[in-house]
Amino acid sequence: MSYELKSATALAGEPCSYAGSKLLVRGPARDLTEPYLAFIGGTEVFGRFVEVPFVAEAEAQLGQTCVNLGSVNAGVDSFLSDDALLGIAHGAETTVLQVLGAQNIFNGYYKVHPRRNDRFLCAHAPLRELYPEIDFTEYHFNKHLLGALRSCCKTRYETVRDHLQSTWIDRMGELIAEIEGNVALLWVQYDLDQQSLFGHEPALVDRPMVDSLRAQVDGVIEIPVHTAREAADIEGMFYGQMDLASAQRMIGPKEHQRIAAELVRYFQNG
């Protein structure tokens, strides 16, 4: 087992922020005066618990600056509301945009935290009317909330799920348009627990949803991977003594190297 007593984010490239942005992304902050590729995404792009995330590995192999704008627990709206990061993406030769989960978005049923989009803040009137028996003050995370909604009534949950999925398509389309440049989608997929409601990442995203965005982007880089637990890839990860379970559910160093290889292949094949 590998761990550090200090914070698991205290790696080479600990979090930083760019001028005008409130979002913490993977550091170190980069010089943006030379040509670069930008990578926008959540925990996987950030490379939580990993010393060399795939963005850094791709940079080493491509010989071109790769700016990591990944942020832990960020969703689509984290970036849509951040003009500074959108400006960095706009200035990139190409922006690689991660296919993010559909549960972590502002929508007609509930409000999420503006930066850590996995956090549930409050239910809107339509959700309170749909589920009058639920005490929404008991929930702090979107997945916990949605699991409770499904347990209470599968039919009503499917109404919420369908709304989230259609909203996700619109919001991802908005983000692609706001970047205003060359965009490639990075669809990193992995199983967590096939028996659970959210046993697959990215949550609530299926192929037709991704296919609906293909006409708006230059390409889709689809990469199935395994968690550190499945790949026996914990060795070499950095995590605090209480973070082993979380680290096992993340992507380990070997899978980051494999993602980097696929990205290099994509860019070299043009």
DOZA-155277 format. One record per residue (C-alpha): residue number from 1; residue in three letters; x, y, z. Coordinates in nm, 4 decimals, padded with zeros to 6 digits. Layout:
(site NUM "ALA" (X Y Z));
...
//
This chain:
(site 1 "MET" (00.0000 00.0000 00.0000));
(site 2 "SER" (00.1228 00.3484 -00.0871));
(site 3 "TYR" (00.0097 00.6520 00.1048));
(site 4 "GLU" (00.1255 00.9824 00.2449));
(site 5 "LEU" (00.0215 01.1310 00.5763));
(site 6 "LYS" (-00.0236 01.4659 00.4049));
(site 7 "SER" (-00.3209 01.5429 00.1802));
(site 8 "ALA" (-00.3673 01.3144 -00.1164));
(site 9 "THR" (-00.3703 01.6204 -00.3415));
(site 10 "ALA" (-00.0243 01.7265 -00.2234));
(site 11 "LEU" (00.1465 01.5792 -00.5271));
(site 12 "ALA" (00.3644 01.7247 -00.7956));
(site 13 "GLY" (00.1081 01.9478 -00.9592));
(site 14 "GLU" (-00.1106 02.0238 -00.6586));
(site 15 "PRO" (-00.4244 02.2336 -00.7219));
(site 16 "CYS" (-00.3927 02.5828 -00.8600));
(site 17 "SER" (-00.6267 02.8462 -01.0002));
(site 18 "TYR" (-00.5946 03.0742 -01.2994));
(site 19 "ALA" (-00.6599 03.4479 -01.2790));
(site 20 "GLY" (-01.0321 03.5212 -01.2763));
(site 21 "SER" (-01.1316 03.1621 -01.1994));
(site 22 "LYS" (-01.2686 03.0307 -00.8701));
(site 23 "LEU" (-01.2192 02.6687 -00.9703));
(site 24 "LEU" (-00.9197 02.4733 -00.8418));
(site 25 "VAL" (-00.7628 02.2706 -01.1223));
(site 26 "ARG" (-00.4572 02.0443 -01.1493));
(site 27 "GLY" (-00.1357 02.2408 -01.1303));
(site 28 "PRO" (00.1173 02.3639 -01.1750));
(site 29 "ALA" (-00.0215 02.6698 -01.3551));
(site 30 "ARG" (00.1039 02.6763 -01.7115));
(site 31 "ASP" (00.2403 02.9442 -01.9413));
(site 32 "LEU" (-00.0386 03.0191 -02.1867));
(site 33 "THR" (00.1657 03.2332 -02.4266));
(site 34 "GLU" (00.2849 02.9327 -02.6303));
(site 35 "PRO" (00.0602 02.6945 -02.8300));
(site 36 "TYR" (-00.1116 02.4401 -02.6075));
(site 37 "LEU" (-00.3809 02.1761 -02.5805));
(site 38 "ALA" (-00.6439 02.2168 -02.3068));
(site 39 "PHE" (-00.8083 01.9349 -02.1127));
(site 40 "ILE" (-01.1386 02.0049 -01.9373));
(site 41 "GLY" (-01.2976 01.7529 -01.7031));
(site 42 "GLY" (-01.3587 01.6249 -01.3551));
(site 43 "THR" (-01.1819 01.3928 -01.1141));
(site 44 "GLU" (-01.0412 01.1634 -01.3849));
(site 45 "VAL" (-00.8805 01.4476 -01.5811));
(site 46 "PHE" (-00.7448 01.5971 -01.2582));
(site 47 "GLY" (-00.5867 01.2611 -01.1775));
(site 48 "ARG" (-00.6843 01.2283 -00.8137));
(site 49 "PHE" (-00.4345 01.0207 -00.6125));
(site 50 "VAL" (-00.2054 00.9914 -00.9181));
(site 51 "GLU" (00.1372 01.1541 -00.9410));
(site 52 "VAL" (00.1408 01.1733 -01.3234));
(site 53 "PRO" (-00.2112 01.2111 -01.4683));
(site 54 "PHE" (-00.2712 01.1230 -01.8307));
(site 55 "VAL" (-00.2604 01.4904 -01.9312));
(site 56 "ALA" (00.0998 01.5195 -01.8119));
(site 57 "GLU" (00.1934 01.1868 -01.9702));
(site 58 "ALA" (00.0399 01.2931 -02.3025));
(site 59 "GLU" (00.2386 01.6165 -02.2869));
(site 60 "ALA" (00.5624 01.4247 -02.2378));
(site 61 "GLN" (00.4906 01.2009 -02.5356));
(site 62 "LEU" (00.3550 01.4702 -02.7693));
(site 63 "GLY" (00.6175 01.7302 -02.6830));
(site 64 "GLN" (00.3461 01.9978 -02.6646));
(site 65 "THR" (00.2142 02.1881 -02.3641));
(site 66 "CYS" (-00.1023 02.0265 -02.2266));
(site 67 "VAL" (-00.2977 02.2411 -01.9795));
(site 68 "ASN" (-00.4847 02.0364 -01.7218));
(site 69 "LEU" (-00.8135 02.2092 -01.6342));
(site 70 "GLY" (-00.9477 01.9038 -01.4529));
(site 71 "SER" (-01.1137 01.9704 -01.1186));
(site 72 "VAL" (-01.2229 01.7170 -00.8567));
(site 73 "ASN" (-01.6016 01.6631 -00.8598));
(site 74 "ALA" (-01.6540 01.9253 -01.1308));
(site 75 "GLY" (-01.9414 01.8906 -01.3747));
(site 76 "VAL" (-02.0527 02.0620 -01.6941));
(site 77 "ASP" (-02.1792 02.3704 -01.5120));
(site 78 "SER" (-01.8517 02.4145 -01.3226));
(site 79 "PHE" (-01.6964 02.5158 -01.6533));
(site 80 "LEU" (-01.9954 02.6833 -01.8185));
(site 81 "SER" (-01.9990 02.9363 -01.5352));
(site 82 "ASP" (-01.6229 02.9986 -01.5412));
(site 83 "ASP" (-01.5342 03.2558 -01.8053));
(site 84 "ALA" (-01.1633 03.2412 -01.7221));
(site 85 "LEU" (-01.1318 02.8698 -01.7930));
(site 86 "LEU" (-01.3514 02.9001 -02.1018));
(site 87 "GLY" (-01.1090 03.1655 -02.2232));
(site 88 "ILE" (-00.8160 02.9290 -02.1731));
(site 89 "ALA" (-00.9996 02.6572 -02.3640));
(site 90 "HIS" (-01.0851 02.9028 -02.6408));
(site 91 "GLY" (-00.7155 02.9852 -02.6798));
(site 92 "ALA" (-00.6117 02.6205 -02.7171));
(site 93 "GLU" (-00.5276 02.4576 -03.0475));
(site 94 "THR" (-00.7663 02.1798 -02.9409));
(site 95 "THR" (-00.9688 02.1292 -02.6249));
(site 96 "VAL" (-01.0239 01.7756 -02.5029));
(site 97 "LEU" (-01.3552 01.7772 -02.3157));
(site 98 "GLN" (-01.4393 01.4877 -02.0861));
(site 99 "VAL" (-01.7826 01.3296 -02.1129));
(site 100 "LEU" (-01.9072 01.4141 -01.7636));
(site 101 "GLY" (-02.1910 01.2566 -01.5660));
(site 102 "ALA" (-02.5516 01.3690 -01.6166));
(site 103 "GLN" (-02.6417 01.3708 -01.2468));
(site 104 "ASN" (-02.4220 01.6713 -01.1670));
(site 105 "ILE" (-02.5942 01.9506 -01.3581));
(site 106 "PHE" (-02.8268 02.2382 -01.2849));
(site 107 "ASN" (-03.1735 02.1243 -01.3882));
(site 108 "GLY" (-03.5427 02.1812 -01.3421));
(site 109 "TYR" (-03.5674 01.9479 -01.0433));
(site 110 "TYR" (-03.2739 02.0401 -00.8190));
(site 111 "LYS" (-02.9884 02.2838 -00.7697));
(site 112 "VAL" (-02.6242 02.1768 -00.7434));
(site 113 "HIS" (-02.3177 02.3518 -00.6015));
(site 114 "PRO" (-02.1799 02.5971 -00.8610));
(site 115 "ARG" (-01.8257 02.4525 -00.8513));
(site 116 "ARG" (-01.8490 02.1079 -00.6894));
(site 117 "ASN" (-02.1387 01.9964 -00.9025));
(site 118 "ASP" (-02.1727 01.6622 -00.7203));
(site 119 "ARG" (-02.3222 01.8481 -00.4197));
(site 120 "PHE" (-02.7015 01.8719 -00.3921));
(site 121 "LEU" (-02.8138 02.2104 -00.2572));
(site 122 "CYS" (-03.1930 02.2145 -00.2742));
(site 123 "ALA" (-03.4987 02.0744 -00.4491));
(site 124 "HIS" (-03.6993 02.2939 -00.6856));
(site 125 "ALA" (-04.0785 02.3069 -00.6634));
(site 126 "PRO" (-04.1392 02.0445 -00.9390));
(site 127 "LEU" (-03.9347 01.7853 -00.7468));
(site 128 "ARG" (-04.1048 01.8666 -00.4175));
(site 129 "GLU" (-04.4405 01.8239 -00.5899));
(site 130 "LEU" (-04.3305 01.4984 -00.7565));
(site 131 "TYR" (-04.2026 01.3569 -00.4261));
(site 132 "PRO" (-04.4059 01.5156 -00.1435));
(site 133 "GLU" (-04.3042 01.2347 00.0940));
(site 134 "ILE" (-03.9292 01.3060 00.0689));
(site 135 "ASP" (-03.7443 01.5245 00.3210));
(site 136 "PHE" (-03.4822 01.6790 00.0958));
(site 137 "THR" (-03.2843 01.8271 00.3848));
(site 138 "GLU" (-03.1440 01.4785 00.4457));
(site 139 "TYR" (-02.9442 01.4743 00.1215));
(site 140 "HIS" (-02.6165 01.6416 00.0378));
(site 141 "PHE" (-02.4971 01.4575 -00.2753));
(site 142 "ASN" (-02.6773 01.4062 -00.6060));
(site 143 "LYS" (-02.6224 01.0318 -00.6269));
(site 144 "HIS" (-02.7545 00.9807 -00.2738));
(site 145 "LEU" (-03.0618 01.1854 -00.3620));
(site 146 "LEU" (-03.1292 01.0043 -00.6893));
(site 147 "GLY" (-03.0859 00.6661 -00.5239));
(site 148 "ALA" (-03.3489 00.7629 -00.2691));
(site 149 "LEU" (-03.5845 00.8832 -00.5419));
(site 150 "ARG" (-03.5550 00.5524 -00.7261));
(site 151 "SER" (-03.6069 00.3501 -00.4083));
(site 152 "CYS" (-03.9191 00.5506 -00.3332));
(site 153 "CYS" (-04.0744 00.5199 -00.6821));
(site 154 "LYS" (-03.9058 00.3882 -00.9948));
(site 155 "THR" (-04.1614 00.5437 -01.2305));
(site 156 "ARG" (-04.1227 00.8939 -01.0881));
(site 157 "TYR" (-03.7437 00.8500 -01.0760));
(site 158 "GLU" (-03.7420 00.7738 -01.4483));
(site 159 "THR" (-03.9145 01.1070 -01.5099));
(site 160 "VAL" (-03.6297 01.2810 -01.3275));
(site 161 "ARG" (-03.3648 01.0698 -01.5015));
(site 162 "ASP" (-03.5041 01.1456 -01.8481));
(site 163 "HIS" (-03.5030 01.5171 -01.7686));
(site 164 "LEU" (-03.1414 01.5000 -01.6509));
(site 165 "GLN" (-03.0336 01.3200 -01.9667));
(site 166 "SER" (-03.2046 01.5642 -02.2025));
(site 167 "THR" (-03.0694 01.8591 -02.0023));
(site 168 "TRP" (-02.7197 01.7071 -02.0185));
(site 169 "ILE" (-02.7318 01.6976 -02.3993));
(site 170 "ASP" (-02.8289 02.0638 -02.4112));
(site 171 "ARG" (-02.5711 02.1699 -02.1525));
(site 172 "MET" (-02.2844 01.9748 -02.3118));
(site 173 "GLY" (-02.3779 02.1325 -02.6435));
(site 174 "GLU" (-02.3637 02.4760 -02.4803));
(site 175 "LEU" (-02.0195 02.4041 -02.3382));
(site 176 "ILE" (-01.8872 02.2865 -02.6743));
(site 177 "ALA" (-02.0234 02.6037 -02.8368));
(site 178 "GLU" (-01.8761 02.8279 -02.5645));
(site 179 "ILE" (-01.5294 02.6847 -02.6211));
(site 180 "GLU" (-01.5536 02.8161 -02.9789));
(site 181 "GLY" (-01.2735 02.6068 -03.1219));
(site 182 "ASN" (-01.1600 02.2575 -03.2024));
(site 183 "VAL" (-01.3092 02.0151 -02.9495));
(site 184 "ALA" (-01.2615 01.6413 -02.9034));
(site 185 "LEU" (-01.4753 01.4476 -02.6572));
(site 186 "LEU" (-01.2949 01.2126 -02.4193));
(site 187 "TRP" (-01.5307 00.9347 -02.3125));
(site 188 "VAL" (-01.3551 00.7487 -02.0295));
(site 189 "GLN" (-01.5819 00.4649 -01.9096));
(site 190 "TYR" (-01.5477 00.2291 -01.6164));
(site 191 "ASP" (-01.7546 00.0099 -01.3876));
(site 192 "LEU" (-01.7731 00.0688 -01.0134));
(site 193 "ASP" (-02.0386 -00.1760 -00.8984));
(site 194 "GLN" (-02.2706 -00.3257 -01.1569));
(site 195 "GLN" (-02.5268 -00.4077 -00.8879));
(site 196 "SER" (-02.5753 -00.0442 -00.7859));
(site 197 "LEU" (-02.7812 00.2295 -00.9482));
(site 198 "PHE" (-02.4700 00.4281 -01.0378));
(site 199 "GLY" (-02.2363 00.1389 -01.1051));
(site 200 "HIS" (-02.0959 00.2834 -01.4259));
(site 201 "GLU" (-01.9123 00.6087 -01.4953));
(site 202 "PRO" (-01.9972 00.8553 -01.6354));
(site 203 "ALA" (-02.3308 00.8194 -01.4574));
(site 204 "LEU" (-02.6568 00.8307 -01.6551));
(site 205 "VAL" (-02.4751 00.8761 -01.9877));
(site 206 "ASP" (-02.5400 00.6329 -02.2733));
(site 207 "ARG" (-02.4223 00.6004 -02.6325));
(site 208 "PRO" (-02.7163 00.7806 -02.7967));
(site 209 "MET" (-02.6461 01.0824 -02.5744));
(site 210 "VAL" (-02.2809 01.0946 -02.6816));
(site 211 "ASP" (-02.3734 01.0269 -03.0438));
(site 212 "SER" (-02.6031 01.3305 -03.0368));
(site 213 "LEU" (-02.2953 01.5496 -02.9856));
(site 214 "ARG" (-02.0731 01.4025 -03.2581));
(site 215 "ALA" (-02.1708 01.6584 -03.5204));
(site 216 "GLN" (-02.0512 01.9384 -03.2900));
(site 217 "VAL" (-01.7005 01.8042 -03.2275));
(site 218 "ASP" (-01.3949 01.6943 -03.4229));
(site 219 "GLY" (-01.3936 01.3449 -03.2762));
(site 220 "VAL" (-01.4834 01.1186 -02.9860));
(site 221 "ILE" (-01.2032 00.9342 -02.8068));
(site 222 "GLU" (-01.3716 00.6390 -02.6383));
(site 223 "ILE" (-01.1604 00.4571 -02.3785));
(site 224 "PRO" (-01.2946 00.1829 -02.1494));
(site 225 "VAL" (-01.0746 00.1540 -01.8406));
(site 226 "HIS" (-01.0699 -00.0213 -01.5033));
(site 227 "THR" (-01.0622 00.1150 -01.1519));
(site 228 "ALA" (-00.7477 00.0770 -00.9448));
(site 229 "ARG" (-00.9152 -00.2065 -00.7537));
(site 230 "GLU" (-01.0054 -00.4008 -01.0692));
(site 231 "ALA" (-00.6678 -00.3414 -01.2320));
(site 232 "ALA" (-00.4669 -00.4110 -00.9129));
(site 233 "ASP" (-00.3266 -00.0643 -00.9731));
(site 234 "ILE" (-00.3127 00.0782 -00.6204));
(site 235 "GLU" (00.0658 00.0545 -00.5998));
(site 236 "GLY" (00.2084 00.3924 -00.6886));
(site 237 "MET" (-00.1016 00.5910 -00.5928));
(site 238 "PHE" (-00.0793 00.8586 -00.3238));
(site 239 "TYR" (-00.3566 00.8793 -00.0659));
(site 240 "GLY" (-00.4156 00.9482 00.3001));
(site 241 "GLN" (-00.4717 00.6655 00.5453));
(site 242 "MET" (-00.8489 00.7189 00.5359));
(site 243 "ASP" (-00.8690 00.7364 00.1558));
(site 244 "LEU" (-00.7957 00.3772 00.0498));
(site 245 "ALA" (-01.1582 00.3012 -00.0466));
(site 246 "SER" (-01.1797 00.6178 -00.2537));
(site 247 "ALA" (-00.8467 00.5504 -00.4224));
(site 248 "GLN" (-00.9566 00.2003 -00.5193));
(site 249 "ARG" (-01.2551 00.3493 -00.7036));
(site 250 "MET" (-01.0354 00.5871 -00.9019));
(site 251 "ILE" (-00.8243 00.5234 -01.2113));
(site 252 "GLY" (-00.4697 00.4182 -01.1234));
(site 253 "PRO" (-00.1324 00.5053 -01.2823));
(site 254 "LYS" (-00.1336 00.2237 -01.5387));
(site 255 "GLU" (-00.4733 00.3224 -01.6754));
(site 256 "HIS" (-00.3658 00.6864 -01.6888));
(site 257 "GLN" (-00.0724 00.5772 -01.9022));
(site 258 "ARG" (-00.3096 00.3848 -02.1293));
(site 259 "ILE" (-00.5388 00.6857 -02.1697));
(site 260 "ALA" (-00.2357 00.8990 -02.2531));
(site 261 "ALA" (-00.1313 00.6503 -02.5227));
(site 262 "GLU" (-00.4777 00.6709 -02.6819));
(site 263 "LEU" (-00.4681 01.0498 -02.6745));
(site 264 "VAL" (-00.1250 01.0552 -02.8361));
(site 265 "ARG" (-00.2506 00.8189 -03.1059));
(site 266 "TYR" (-00.5483 01.0473 -03.1693));
(site 267 "PHE" (-00.3387 01.3605 -03.2090));
(site 268 "GLN" (-00.0612 01.1992 -03.4089));
(site 269 "ASN" (-00.3105 01.0487 -03.6531));
(site 270 "GLY" (-00.4619 01.3929 -03.6944));
//
